[in-house]
C-alpha cells in the first residue's frame, strides 16, 4: 500500500514527472495564446475570418484545459516539495511559505485559473490573456537554473525567457495548428499554416540562439557535454530538436509550394509526429533542470577513455550467473523498523562482478530479441517472408524476461515480496515497461494478421514505443558513483531517442496517405535494429 512515507522514496523521479507536466501545459498555454493571436488574426476582407472564429473557439477549449492542468500540476508539485521538506528537514509550513518555489507556484496557479475563467479568446480579444501568460512564463524562470546563478544572472534570465517563450510558441502551438487544420477547408488551411510557419521560423531562430548562448554559460568545456549528466541530457535535447527541425522542414517545404495539393492530410499527420517529438524534448528539458549545470560539476566527470572502454565492441554475454552469486537485497541490509528511512537512504552496495554480469546478460539478451524483431519487421514489409509477420510474438518473451530478470532482489527470484518492492522507482519502471510490452505484443500481432478492425488498435504500437522511450529518457538509477550514473545515461539516452523516433515513424506509416508511407515504413524497423545492436554490445564493466 502506498503511503506518504513510501512515496518520499520516489521524490526525485516524481519531481521530474511533475516538472515535465508543468512545462508541457505551460507551452500549451503560451503556444495557444500566440497561435490565436498571430495565426488566426482577422484580415480585412479575408476569407479566413469565419473559419478563424470557429478555430478560435476550439483552440480556446484547449487553452482553458491546459491552464487548469497547469494549475493542478503546480499545486501537486508544491504539495510534494513541501511534504519532502517537512519530512526530511523538519521544517514547518511558516518556514516554507516565503520560499521562492512557493511564490512561483502561487503566481502560476493564480494565472492559470485566471486564464481558465476568461472569455473565449479571439484574434481581436487576446490582450487579457497576455498578462497571465507572461506571469506564467515569469514563474517558470523563477525556479530555473538562471535565477539561482550568482554570476551572469540577468543575461541568463533573459536567455531563459526567450528560450521558454520560443519553445512555447513553436512546440506549444503545434496542437493548435492540428486543430485549425481539421476545422478549416483546404484554402484556409494553407493560409493558417503559412502564418504558423512564420511563427515557427522565428521561434526556431530564437530557440537555437538562446539555447546555444545559455549552453556556453552552463557548459564550460567539451568534457562537460559528454562527461556529465547535464551534458548528456543537453545532447538528447539537441538530437530531438534536430528531428523536429527535419519534420518541420518537410511541412515548411509543402506550405511554400505555390499550389499545394492535398496539404491538409500530410500536414495533420506530420504535425502529430512533431507534437510527440516536441513533448519528448520537453521531457528532456525537465530532466535537464533536475541536474546541476555541467560548469558546476568539475569533479567526477567521465573521460573519453571511460566512454571508449564502456562502448567498445565485445562479444555479448549470453551466459548468466546464478542468483546466489549476486549481491543480497539492499532492503534486508538496512534497518526495516523505519520504512521512511529505508526509502530515503541512498544506500547501495558496490556492484560485484556477478552483479555486472547479471545486468550485462539481461541487456545483451534483450538486444538480441529486439534485433531479431527489427529484422523480421523489416522483412515483413517486403511480403516475401510470410513467417516474419509473427514478429510481435517476440515481445511476449521479452516481457516475461523483463519481469523475471530485471529486479533479482524482488519476487519471483529475490526475498522482497511483490507488493513490498513497489516503493523502488526502478522496479515500478521495469514492471510498467513489461506491461506495455505485453500490450504491444497482443495488439500488434492482431493488427498484423487483420484480426481486429478497430482504428485504435494499430496505434497501440507507436504509443507504446513513444511512452517507453519517454520513460527511459527520465529513467533514474540508484548509483552512488557519479561516473557510473553518467555512463548509464550515455547508454540509455540513445535507446530512448531511437524508441521515440521508431514510434513516430510507425505512426506516420499508419496515418499518412499510402503514397507517402514508404520511407517511414523502412525507418522504424531500422530504429529497432539499432536499439538491438546497442543493447547487444552493452557493458557495465
N, C-alpha and C positions, 0 to 999 in steps of 0.2 A: 504493500500500500504506500502511495506517495504521501510524504509529509513535507512540511516546510524545511525541516532539518535535512531530509534526504535530498530535496530539491536544491539545497545550497551546494551540494556536490557537483552540480552541473551548471553552476552560476556563470562561469566564463563562456561556455558554449551558448547558454540561453541569452546572454548579453549580446553575442554576435548575431543571433537569430532576430532578436528584437531590434537591434540596430539596423539590420537588413530591412526589416519591415518598415521601420521609420524612414529610411532612405528611399524605399520603393514608393510609399504613399506620398512622401514629400515631393518626389519627382513627378508623380501623377498630378498632384495639385498644381505645381508650378507649370508643368507641361500643358495641363488643361487650360489654365488661365491664358498662357501665351498663345496656345492654338486658337482659342476662341477670339482672342483679341486681334491676332495678325492674320491667321489663315482663313478665318470666316468673316473678315471685315466686309462691310457693305459698301459697294461702289455705286456711284450714281448711274442709274440706267443699266446696271449689270444684271444678267440673268441669274447671277449667283444668289441674289437677295432672298427669294423664297426658300430655296434649299438650305441657305445658311441659317435661317431661323429654325428649320426643322433639325438640322445637325446640331445647332447650339443647344436645343432642348435635350437631346440625347447626351451630348457632351457634359451638360450641366449635371445630369444624374450621376455620371462617373466622378465628376469633381466633388459632389456632395458626399458620395460614398467614400471616396478616397480621404476626404478631410475628416470624416468621422473615424475611419480606421486609423488615420494618423494620430488623432487624439487618443484613441484607445491604446495604440501601441506605445505612445509616450507615457500614458498613465501606468500601463503594465510594467514598462521599463523602470519607471520611477519607483514603483512598488518593490520590484526585485532589488534594485540598487539600495533602497532604504533598508529593506529587510536584511540584506547582506551586511551592511554597515552596522546595524544594530546587533546582529548576531556575532560578527567577527571582531568588531572594535568596541563593543559595549556602549555605543553612542545612543542618545535619545532623540526623539523627534525634534525638540527645540534645538539640539546641537546641529541637526542636519538641515533644518528649514531654510537657512540662509546660504546653502551651498550653491555653487554655480550651476550644477546639473539640475538642481531643483528649480531654480529660476528659469532656466532654458526650457525645461519640460512644461512649466506653468504657462509660459508665453506660447509655446507650440500648441498646447491643449486648448487654450482660450482662442487662439487664432483659428484652429481647425473647427471649433464649434461655431465661431462667428461665420466662417465661410459656409458651413452647412446650413445656417439659418438665413443666409442672404437670398434675395430673389434670384430667379433664373438669370444667369449671365448671358449677355449677348455682345456682339462686337461694339454696340453703342452704349452698353451699361457695364463695362468691365472695370471701371475705376474703383468701385467699392471692394473689389476682390484683390486689388493690387497691394493695398497696405497690409492686410493679414498675411498675404503670400510672402511679402518681404519680411515680415516678422517671423514667419516660419523659417525662412532662409537664415535670418539672423540667429535664431535659436539653435540651428544646426551648427553654425560656425562657433557658437559659444562653447560647445563641447568637443570641438575638433582639436587636432594637434596644434593648429595655428594659434589658438587662444592660449595654449599652455606654454608656448615658447617665450623665452626671455629675450632672445635676440631676433631681429628682423620680424617682430610680431606684426607690425602694421602691414608690411608688404605681403606677409604670408596670409593674413586675414583677407586682404584684398584679393589675392590669387584664389583663395578658397571660395570666396563669394562668387567670383567669376566662374570657377570650375563647377561648383554645385548648381549655379543658375543655368549654365550652358548645358550641363547634363540633364537637368530637369526639362529644359526647353526641347532638347533633342530626343532623349530616350523617353522622358515622360510624355512627350507629345505623340509618340507612335500609336498608342492605343486610340487616341482621339482621331488620328488620321484613318485608322482602320474603321472606326465608327462612321466617320464622314464619308468614306469611300462606299460603304454599304448603303448609306442613306441618300445618295445623290445619283443622278443619271451620268452617263459617260462623259458628256461635255463639261459638266460641273466638276466631276472628279478630277479632270485634267487641271482645271483652274485651282482647285483646292490643293492638289498635290504639288503644283508648281509653286504656290505660295509657301507651302511647308518646306519645299526643297530649299528655298532661300533661308528660312529659319534654320534648317538643319545645317546648311553650309556655313552660316555664320557661327552657329553653336559649335560645330566641329572645330573650326579655326580657333575659337576662344578656348575650347576644352583642351586642344592639343598644346597651345602656347602656355596656358596657365598650368597645365599638368607638368609640362617639361620644366617650367620655371620653378614650380614648387618642389619637383623631384631633385633639382640641383641643390636645394636647401636641405632637404631631408636625407638625401643620399650623398655622402661625401666622396665616394670613390667607386670604381667598378666592383671592388670586393664587397661593397655594401649592397650591390644588386644580387650577386649570386651567393653571397656569404651570410645573409641574414634573412629571417622570416619576412621582414618588411619588404626586402628586395624581391623575394620570391613572389609575394602577392602582388607587388607592383608590376612585375613581369607578366603575371597572369592577367592582370587588368589590361595591360598593353596588348596582349595577344587577343583578348576578347574585343578590345577597341578596334584592332585591325580587321577582325572578322565582321564587325558591324560596318566598318567603312566599305568593305568589299560588297556586302549586300546592299548598302546604301548607294554605292556607285552603280549597281545594276538598276536599281529603281530610278536613280538620277538620269541615267542614260535613256531609259524608256520615257521618262517625263519630258526630256528635252527634245524628243522627236517632234517634228512639225505636225504630224498627223498620227498620233498614237492609236494603234489598233488593239482592241481588247485589253486596254490598260488596266481596268479595274480588277479582273481575276488574278492577273500576275501580281499586281501591286498589293492586293489584300494578302496573298499568301507569303510574299516576301516580307511584308511588314510584320506578319505574325512571327516569322522566324527572327526578325530583328528584335521584336519585343522580348522573346525568350533569351536571346544572347544579351540584350541590354540589361535585363533583370539579373542575369548571371554576373555581368560586370559590376552591378551594384552590390551583389553578394561579396565579390572580391574586394570592393571598396570598403564594405563593412568589416571584413576580416582585416583589411589594411589598418583601419582606425583602431583596432584592438591590439595592434603591435606597436611597440616604441619605434620611432624613426631609426633608420639604419645609422644615421650620424651619431645616435646615442648608444649604439651597440658596437663599441670598439673591441671589446674582449669577446673571445669565443666565436669568432667568425670562421666560416668554413672556407678552406683554401681550394684552389683549383685541383691540387693533388688529391685532397679528400674526395672531391667530386669524381675525379677520374677513377680512384680506387673503388668507389661505390658503383660506378656506372660502366666500367669496362666489361666487355662481353665475356661471359664464362658459361660453362655448361650448366643447365638448370639442375636444381636439387630435386630429384624425384623419389628420394627415399626418406622416410620420416623417422625422427627419433621417437621413442616411446613417451607416454605421458609421465611416467615416473622419473624420467630423466630431466624434465624441465623444472623450473623453479616452483616452489609451493605457492599457493594462493596468497596474495598480499593481505587480504582481509583477515586471514587467520594468523597473521604475524603481528597484528595490532590489537589494541585493547578494544574489544567489541562492546564494552559497557556503555560507551557514548557514541551512538551512530553518527552524530553530527561531526565529532572529531575525526572519526574514520573517514567520513565523506570528504572533509575539507583538508585532510593531511596529504600533502603532495609527496607521498612515500612510495617508492618503487625500488625493488631490488635491481642491482645491475644485471643486465642480460648475460646469461651464461651462453657458452657455445651451443648447448642444446636448445635454449630459447631462440637463439638466432636461426638455428637450423629449422626449428619448427615454423617460424614465420616465413623463412625463405621457401620452404616446401609448400606452404599454403599459397603464397603469391605465385610461385612458378607453375603449380598445377592449375590455378585459376587462369593464368596466362595461356596455358596450353588449351584449355577449354574455349577461351574467347578467340584464340587464333583459329581453331577449328571451326568455330561458329562463323567467324568473318569470312573464311574461305568458302564454306558451304553457302552462306547467304549470297556471296558474290556469284557463285556458280548457279544458284537458283535463278538469278536474273537472266542467265543465258537460255534457260529452258532445256538444256541438253543433258542435265543430270537430275532425273526425277527425284532420286532419294535425297537430294540436297534441300528439298522443300521441308524436310523434317528438322531443319537446324534449330528451331526454337526448343526442341526437347533437351538439347544440351544444357539449357538453363535450369531444368529441374534438378539435374545432377549438381549444377553449380550452387543452387540454393541449399541443397542438403549439405554440401561440402562447407559452405559458409556457416551454416547454423551449428554444425558439429565441431568444426575445426577452428573457427575464428577466435573463440574465447575458451581455452582449455581449462581455465580456473573455474568455469561455471558448468552447470548441468548441460549435457549429459556426461561430460568427461571429468569435470572437476568437483570439488566439495561444495561450492556455492550453489544454493538452490536456484530454481528457475526464476522465481519472483524476487528473491533476495538480491540477485545480481543486477536488477534494473536501475539501481542508483549509480551505476557506472556508465558514463555517457558513451564510451566506445562500444559497450555491449548493446545499448539501445540503437546505436547507429548500425552495427552489424546485423542485428535482428530485423531492423527496418529494411535494410538492403536485401536480406533474404526473402522477406515477404514481397517486396517489389519485384524481385527476380521471378518468384513463383507466378505472380500476377501476369508478368510479361510473357512467361513461357506458355501459359494456358491460352491467353488471349491471342498471342501472335500465331500459335500453332493453328488455332481455329480460323484465323484470318487467312493464313497461307493455304489452307485447304477449303476455303469458302464454306466453312461450317456455321458461320454466323453472319448475318446480314446487317447488323447494326452499324450505323455510320460512326458510332463512338468507338467500337472495338479496335479498329486499326490504329487509332490514335493512342492506345494504351502504351505501345512500344516506345514511340518517341517521347511520351510523357515520362515513362519510367527512366529512360536514358537521361533526360534533362534533370529530373529530380535527383537521380543517383549522382550525376555529375555535380549538381549543386551541393548535395550533402558531402561529397568528397572534398569539394573546394573549401567547405567550412569545417572539415574533419579536424578534431583535436587529438593530440597524442599526449599521454601521461609520461613524458620523458623529462628527466632531470637535466640531462646533458643538452645544452643548447645546440651543439653541433649535430647531435642525433636528431633533434627537432627539425633543424633546417634541412638536413639530408632527407628526412622523411617527407617533408613538404616538397622538396625538389623532385622526389619520385612520384608523389601523388598528384601534384598540380597538373602535369601534362595529361594524366589519365582523366582528370575531371574535365579539362578543356575538350579533349577528344570525345568524351561521352556526350557533352552538351552539343558539340558540332554534329555528332552522329544522329542525335535526336532531332536536331533542326533539319538535317538533310533528309531524314526519313519523313519528317513532317511535310517538307516541300514535295517529296516524291508522291505522297498521298494527296496533297491538296492542290498542287499546280495542275494546269491543263496538261493532258497526256503528252502533248508535243514538247513540253518543257521539262519532263521528268528524267531524261536520260542521264544528265550529269549528277544530280543529287542521288539517283539510284545507284550510281557507281561509287560515290564518295563515302556514304555511311558504312558499307561493309569494309572499306579500306580503313576507316577510322577504328573499327573493331579489331581489324588485323593488327594495326599499330598498337592498340591497347594490349592485345595479347602478346605481341613481341616484347613490349616494355616489361610486362609482368613476368614473362618467361626468363628474362635476364635480371630480375630484381634481386638485389642483395642488401644485407644489412651489416655484414661484417667486412 
